[in-house]
Amino acid sequence: MVPADRCAFASGGGIANAGDLTLTDSRVTGNLVGSPAITRSAFGAGINNGATGTLTVLDSVVSGNRAVVSPPNGCFTEGGGIEDFGTMTIQDSRITGNSSVVVSSVSSSIIGNDQEQNADAGGVDLAPSGAQEIAKRSRGTPRIAGRLLRRVRDFAAVAGAARIDAAAADAALKRLDVDPQGLDAMDRRFLACIAESYDGGPVGVETLAAALSEQRDVIEEVIEPYLIQQGLLQRTPRGRMLTGQGFRYLGLAMPKRAAEQLDLLANAEPADD
């Protein structure tokens, strides 16, 4: 049993996880993250699973949790029940009655809030085929699914569409540069930089950060994990390298040198840099 009615600002009102956590036959309920009086973004009112976290929720209930912020200065809320930045498995559980709320604005619930409560599509009918199209490009992450749903909903509203089906979702996602594999413009720019500027690697993360004008932690925690999961990128002791699949994704032939490097480093430990 997770204690109810805890309050925190920013993230993880009930639980903030950065390691390995398994909840079995548990209840995470009545938690609050953020405050109407504080101008700050808030997410993960029930549970915040960080980029390094592995969360498993079994036979449990996550309910009645709220993420609340004051609206000025670009503040936002996400993940009234659970906000996931890492690896998450939910089985035989209920996530229901949670909300992410911007004070004096529109309240919206997270995707997958339970079979009892569907995603909020802002008054536009979300067809099952449209939901499936969004879900398959969401990397298995509720946070991304919620963000894509909101953007697709906006496109549908501008177009005057009353229903978001697979075709409408696909058209909107193409305009957002999210491909069927779930990769976006940032991912493709990262892969293209390694392929075209460094012959497929290996190249160190600090060099990539400078070349792309990105922070190292953004590369390591936001860009790379999904590319590695998809088999497009490999970490080696000498740096990052594109795999054969990565070159095929870009429509490029794999250089002989890159193939030889991958063969030599196939059994190497992951790089620290």
N, C-alpha and C positions, 0 to 999 in steps of 0.2 A: 504494500500500500504506500503510495507516494503522498506525503502531506499536502493537503489542499491549502488554497488561499495564501500562497506565497507570492511575493511581488519582487520584480527585478526590472531594471532598465536595460534596454538594448536587445538582449537575447536570453533565451533559456529561463523562462519564469519558473518552471518546475524543475527541469533537468537540463544541464548543459554538459554534453558528452564530447570528449576529445579522444577517447580510447575505445576499448571494446566493452559494450554494454548490452546485456540481455535482460529484458523485462518479461517475466512470466507470471500470468495470473495477477496482474497489477492494475491499478487505477491511477491515472494522472489527470487530476480534475481540479477546476476552480482556480487555475493559476493565471496571473496577469503579468504581461511584460509591457513596459512603457508607461506613460502617464499623459493625460490630457494637458497637464501643466508644463510639460517639458518638451521642447522642440528637438526631438531626436527620433531616428528611425527605430522600429521595433519589430522583432521577428522571433518565431519559435516560442510562443507563450507556454505551451505544454512541454515540449522537448525541442532543444536545439542540438542537432547532430553536426558537429564541426567537420571541417575538411579532412581531418585525420581520424574521424570517428567511424566506428562500425557498430551500427545499432540493429538489434533484433527485438521485435515486439511480438510476443506470443500470447494468445488467449488473454488479451488485455483490453482495457478501455481507456481512450484518451478523449475527454469530453469537457465541455464547459470552460475552455481556456480562451483567453482574449489577448490579442496584441493591439495596443492602442497608442496613437501618437497625436500630437498637435499638428495641424496641417501645414504651417508655413515652412519656407526654406527647403522645399524638396523632400520632406520627410515621407516615409512610406512604411507600410506594414505588410508582412507576409507570414504565412504559417501560423495561423491561430492555434492549430493543434500541434503540428510537427513541421519544423523547418529542417530540411536535409541538405547538407553540403558534402556529405561523405558517402558511405555505403549503408544502405538500409534494407531490411527485410521485415515485412509485416505479415503475419499469418494468423488467421482465425481470431482477428481482433476487430474492435469497433472504434472508429474515429468519427465522432459525431458531436454536433452542437458547438463546435469551435468557431471563432470568428477573428478576422483581422480587420480592425476598424480605424479609420481616420476620423477624428472628432470633427463634427459638423460636415462630414462628407458621407459618401455612400459606403455602407457596410458590405463586405464581400467575404464569402467563406472559401476555404481552400479546396482545390480539386481532391476528389477521393475522400471527402469528409465522412463517408459511410454510404452504403447502398441506400440508406434512408434519405440522403440529402445529396443532390447532384451539384456539379459545379455551377456557379453563378455566371450566366452568360449575358448579364446585363439586359434582360428582357428579350433577347434574341434566342429563338429556339435552337438548341444544340442537338443535331441529329446524332444517333449512335455512330454513323460513318464519319461525321465530322470530328467527334470526340476521339475516335480511333486514329484518325489521321494526325491529330495533334499529339496524342499519346505516343505514337511510334516515333515521333521526332523529339521527344522530351527527355531522352536519355534515361528513362526510368526514374526521373526525379520530380516529385510533386511541385517543387518550387518552380522548375522550368516549365512544367505543364501549365501552371497557373499564369505565368508570365506570357506564354504563347497564346493561351486562351484569351487573355485580355487584349493582346494585339490583334488577334484574329477577329475578336468581337468588334474592335474599333473599325477595322476595314469593312466588316459587314454592315455596321451602322452607317458609315459614310456612303456605302453603295446602296443603302436602302434595302438590304436583304432582310427578310424575316426569318430565315432559317440558315444555319451553318451546316452544310453537308460536306462530304468529302471534297467535292470540287471547289467549294468556296474556301474551305480550310487550306487546300493545296495552293490555290491562287494567292491567298494572303501570305502563307509561309514562304512561297517563292519570292514575293516582294520583300519579305524580311530576310532573304538570303539564307534561310534554313533549309538544307537539302533533306532528301528522304532518309539519310543516315543520321540526321540530327546535328550535322556540323554546320557552323555558321561562318560568316566572313572572317572572323578573328582566327578560327581554326585553320581555314584555308590559307590565310596570310602566313600563319606560323609554319605550316607545312611547306608552302612555296618558298619561304625564306631559306629553310634548310636545304631544299632541293636545288634551288637556283643559285643561291649565293655561296653555299658551302658544299656543293656536289653531293648532297645527301647526308653529310656529316662524316665523322663525329664533330660536334661543335658544343662548346660549353654553354651553360645556361646564362652566365653573365654576358657572354658575347651576344646571345640571342636577345637578351633583355635590352642591350644597347642598340642592336640593329632594329628592333621593333618598337623602341621607345616605350617598353612596358616594364612594370616592376617585376622583380624576380619572383615574388610570392604569387603574383597573378599568373605567371607562366606555370609555376609548380603546382598551384592549388586549383586553378580554374581551367587552364588550357590543356595541360598535359594529361591529367588522369583519364579523361574520356578517350583521347587519342591512343593512349597505351591500351586501354580496355578493348578498343576496336582493332588493335593490331597494326596501327598505322605508324607508330613511333616506338622506339626502343631506347632505354637508358643504358649506357655502357660506362665502363670506368673512364673512358676518354670523352664522354659527352653524349649528346642526343644524336640519334641517327634515324632516318626514315627506313622503314621496312620495305620489302618488295610490294606489299599491299599498299603502303603509303604512296609509292611511286605510281602504282596502277590507279589509285584514287585520283591523282593529279593528271592522269593521262600521259605520263612520262615514262620513258624507258629507264630501267635501273642501270646506272653506270657500272662498269665492270669493277672499278675500284670500290664502290659502295658494297657490291655483292661480296667481294673478297673480305672487306672489313667486317661484315656481318658474320661471315663464316668463322673468322678468327676470334670474334668476340661472343660467339653464340653461348658459351658457357661461363661468361664473365659475370661478376657481381654487379648490381646496379650502381651507377655513379652517385657520388655524394654531392657533386657540384651542380 
